[in-house]
Amino acid sequence: MVVREEVSRWLADHWDPALGLREWRALLADSGWGRPTWPRRWFGRGLTPADLDVVRAAFAAAGAVGVPSNTAVNLVAPTILEYGSDLLRSTLLRPMLIGDHTWTQLFSEPGSGSDLAGLTTRAERRGDRWIVNGQKVWNSGAESAERGLLLARTDWDAPKHRGITCFALDMSHPGVEVRPLRQMNGYATFAEVFLTDVEVSDTDVVGRVNDGWAVATATLVNERNLGAGAGALVAPWALDSPAGRCVREAAEEAARAAHHYRWYAQRYGRADLVATAHSADPHVRQAIARVVTLQHIAGWTAGRARANIRLGRDPGPEGSLAKLMTSELARASASAHAQLAGTGVMLGDTLTAEILLSVPAVSIAGGTDEIQRNILAERVLGLPRDPSSDARVPFRDTRRNPASGTS
């Protein structure tokens, strides 16, 4: 009751649809209502996860705009909050909440996709700076990002999980080159990033030197929990909000993001279309029924995740379960679409063809299905880890993909 009264009173005093979007978000960031579960010192209000529903309801009732929902706020900010220095927290978090800085993840590499710890982009210390050389790939939004969360190898004599460091990279630095990647569905949402003698300050290290694997793991957990319902906006704005500059600019921002990721609905299989389809063929009807069943299971999994969040519990296996369910639902939906449309669907430029070409991405992005199964097997079921010959071997001596670099 206290939280509801407090947020409602603050909105009554401050929410003005005539404000510019950036001006409004600056108020949100400084008041702590943009991310109320963050510590008060770092642009939050120290509330519990159980209070979020109350805050969401108050913002929705007022028709108020929230903070951005993007890679910066949903993935990078929690990582900076947990592992960043006070300097990084004070300089990076507020621009994310306002929308001044967009971010990209610079994790995957051509020779180390699912085996992320096998990365070979290297950072060499020179005084109080690091010189970075290497290549990253499948970087969403890199062409327009101001910053990148970068993983690089900083100790080639340590085992592969222990010699990695995470950096907050300014994408405008000399030596950073971004090249769009054209996908088989015709879009170019991702990019590859080339790093040539890029200088990064020692103050931009996130976490401890050579302990970047822990930072990367936290970021990936946040990404997976988005699929389990953990990354919803704290303050969504209602579609029927009163007209005003702030709402209009937020709608324009959302439209730009939707255009850039306009094929994302297709990569999830468009189960919504399958669920309303009809067929006289009993085999096709079974395919439709399977999609509807998986939809319900996915919804229940997300519900459990939200319940855990409200109880203030640490993220559990729901993130990996949700990721697997998303992949399974997408594949089942694509199969049903193909059966409904027939074999000639690939001959034309149709929505179904776009779905079939987009769905494989969902089983790869954010950690492959195989990685998720390993996580569940080892960390939930307690099964033994796969035998590994490189757990104690210096990384320079481990066997690597021929596409990977060397020391």
Residue pairs with C-beta under 8 A, 6 or more apart in sequence:
3 47
3 51
3 54
3 55
4 54
4 57
4 58
7 33
7 36
7 54
7 55
7 58
7 59
8 58
8 61
8 62
10 31
10 33
11 58
11 59
11 62
11 64
12 62
14 27
14 31
15 24
15 62
15 63
15 64
16 24
16 244
16 246
17 63
17 241
17 242
17 243
17 244
17 245
17 246
17 247
18 244
18 245
18 246
19 27
19 244
19 245
19 246
20 245
20 246
20 249
21 65
21 99
21 245
21 246
21 249
21 250
21 253
22 98
22 99
22 100
24 65
24 246
25 34
25 65
25 67
25 68
25 97
25 98
25 99
26 98
28 34
28 66
28 67
28 97
28 235
29 43
29 67
29 94
29 97
29 98
30 43
30 94
31 45
32 38
32 40
32 43
32 44
32 45
32 46
33 45
33 55
33 234
33 235
34 43
34 66
34 67
34 97
34 234
34 235
35 43
35 44
35 67
35 73
35 77
35 97
35 234
36 44
36 45
36 46
36 47
36 51
36 52
36 55
36 234
37 44
37 45
37 46
37 47
37 48
37 49
37 51
37 52
37 234
38 44
38 45
38 46
38 81
39 46
39 81
40 46
42 81
42 89
42 90
42 93
43 93
43 94
43 97
47 55
48 312
49 309
49 310
49 311
49 312
50 310
50 311
50 312
52 234
52 309
52 310
53 310
55 234
55 235
56 232
56 233
56 234
56 235
56 236
59 66
59 234
59 235
59 236
59 237
60 236
60 237
60 238
63 237
63 238
63 240
63 241
63 242
63 247
64 235
64 237
64 241
65 235
65 237
65 241
65 246
65 247
65 250
66 233
66 234
66 235
66 236
66 237
67 73
67 97
67 99
67 233
67 234
67 235
68 96
68 97
68 99
68 253
69 231
69 233
70 102
70 103
70 141
70 257
71 102
71 103
71 104
71 105
71 140
71 141
72 96
72 101
72 102
72 103
72 147
73 96
73 97
74 222
74 226
74 231
75 103
75 105
75 149
75 219
75 222
75 223
75 226
76 96
76 103
76 105
76 147
76 149
76 219
77 92
77 93
77 96
77 97
78 218
78 219
78 222
79 149
79 206
79 215
79 218
79 219
79 222
80 88
80 89
80 92
80 93
80 168
80 206
81 89
81 93
82 218
83 166
83 206
83 207
83 214
83 215
83 218
84 92
84 168
84 206
84 207
85 203
85 205
87 203
88 168
88 203
88 204
88 206
92 101
92 147
92 168
95 101
96 103
99 253
100 146
101 146
101 147
102 141
102 144
102 145
102 146
102 147
103 141
103 145
103 146
103 147
103 148
103 149
104 139
104 140
104 141
104 142
104 145
104 147
104 148
104 149
104 171
104 191
104 193
105 139
105 140
105 148
105 149
105 219
106 136
106 139
106 142
106 148
106 149
106 150
106 151
106 169
106 193
107 116
107 119
107 136
107 149
107 151
107 216
107 219
108 116
108 136
108 137
108 138
108 139
109 119
109 120
109 121
109 134
109 135
109 136
109 137
109 404
110 135
110 137
110 192
110 403
110 404
111 118
111 120
111 400
111 401
111 402
111 403
111 404
111 405
112 118
112 119
112 120
112 400
112 401
112 404
113 138
113 364
113 368
114 367
114 368
114 370
114 371
115 401
116 151
116 216
117 160
117 161
117 164
117 213
118 160
118 398
118 400
118 401
118 404
119 134
119 151
119 152
119 153
119 164
120 134
120 153
120 400
120 404
120 405
120 406
121 132
121 133
121 134
121 135
121 136
121 150
121 151
121 152
121 153
121 195
121 405
122 132
122 133
122 134
122 152
122 153
122 154
122 156
122 405
122 407
123 130
123 131
123 132
123 152
123 153
123 154
123 165
123 167
123 200
124 130
124 131
124 154
125 154
125 202
128 201
128 202
129 199
129 200
129 201
129 202
130 152
130 154
130 165
130 167
130 199
130 200
130 201
130 202
130 205
131 197
131 198
131 199
131 200
132 150
132 152
132 167
132 169
132 175
132 195
132 197
132 198
132 199
132 200
133 195
133 196
133 197
133 198
134 152
134 195
134 405
135 192
135 193
135 194
135 195
136 150
136 192
136 193
136 195
137 181
137 190
137 192
137 193
138 181
138 190
138 192
138 365
139 148
139 178
139 190
139 191
139 192
139 193
140 189
140 190
140 191
141 189
141 260
142 148
142 171
142 178
142 190
142 191
142 193
143 178
143 180
143 191
145 171
146 170
146 171
146 172
147 168
147 169
147 170
147 171
148 168
148 169
148 171
148 193
149 166
149 167
149 168
149 169
149 206
149 219
150 166
150 167
150 168
150 169
150 195
150 200
151 164
151 165
151 166
151 167
151 212
151 216
152 164
152 165
152 167
152 212
153 163
153 164
153 165
153 395
154 163
154 164
154 165
154 209
154 210
154 212
155 162
155 163
155 210
155 395
156 163
156 394
156 395
156 396
156 407
157 163
157 394
157 395
157 396
158 210
158 394
158 395
159 390
159 391
159 392
159 393
159 394
159 395
160 390
160 395
160 398
161 213
162 210
162 211
162 213
163 210
163 395
164 210
164 211
164 212
164 213
164 216
165 205
165 207
165 208
165 209
165 210
165 211
165 212
166 205
166 206
166 207
166 212
166 215
166 216
167 200
167 204
167 205
167 206
168 204
168 206
169 176
169 198
169 200
169 204
170 200
170 204
171 178
173 198
173 199
173 200
174 198
174 199
175 195
175 196
175 197
175 198
175 199
176 193
176 194
176 195
176 198
177 193
177 194
177 195
177 196
178 191
178 192
178 193
178 194
179 191
179 192
179 193
179 194
180 188
180 190
180 191
181 188
181 190
181 191
181 192
182 188
183 189
183 190
183 361
184 357
185 263
185 266
185 354
185 357
185 358
186 354
187 262
187 263
189 260
189 261
189 263
206 212
206 215
207 214
207 215
220 366
220 367
221 315
221 319
222 230
222 231
223 366
223 367
224 319
224 320
224 322
224 323
224 366
224 367
224 372
225 231
225 305
225 315
225 318
225 319
225 322
227 302
227 319
227 322
227 323
227 326
227 366
228 301
228 302
228 305
228 306
228 318
228 319
228 321
228 322
229 302
229 303
229 305
229 306
229 309
229 322
230 305
230 306
230 309
230 315
230 318
230 319
237 247
237 250
241 247
263 354
263 358
266 351
266 354
266 355
266 358
266 359
267 330
267 358
267 359
267 361
267 362
268 326
268 329
268 330
268 333
268 359
268 362
269 291
269 329
269 330
269 331
269 332
269 333
269 334
269 337
269 355
269 359
269 362
270 333
270 337
270 351
270 355
271 291
271 294
271 295
271 329
271 330
271 332
271 333
273 337
274 287
274 288
274 291
274 292
274 333
274 336
274 337
274 340
275 288
275 291
275 292
275 295
277 288
277 336
277 340
279 285
279 288
279 339
279 340
281 339
283 339
284 336
284 339
284 340
287 332
287 335
287 336
287 339
288 336
290 332
290 336
291 329
291 332
291 333
291 336
294 325
294 328
294 329
294 332
295 329
297 325
298 322
298 325
298 326
298 329
301 318
301 321
301 322
301 325
302 318
302 322
304 318
305 315
305 316
305 318
305 319
305 322
308 315
308 316
308 318
317 375
317 376
317 379
317 380
320 367
320 372
320 375
320 376
321 372
321 376
323 366
323 367
323 369
323 372
324 369
324 372
324 373
324 376
326 362
327 362
327 363
327 369
330 359
330 362
330 363
331 359
331 363
333 355
333 359
334 355
334 356
334 359
337 345
337 352
337 355
337 356
338 345
338 352
338 356
340 352
341 350
341 352
345 352
345 353
345 356
346 353
346 356
363 369
367 375
374 386
377 383
378 384
378 385
389 398
389 399
390 398
390 399
395 407
396 406
396 407
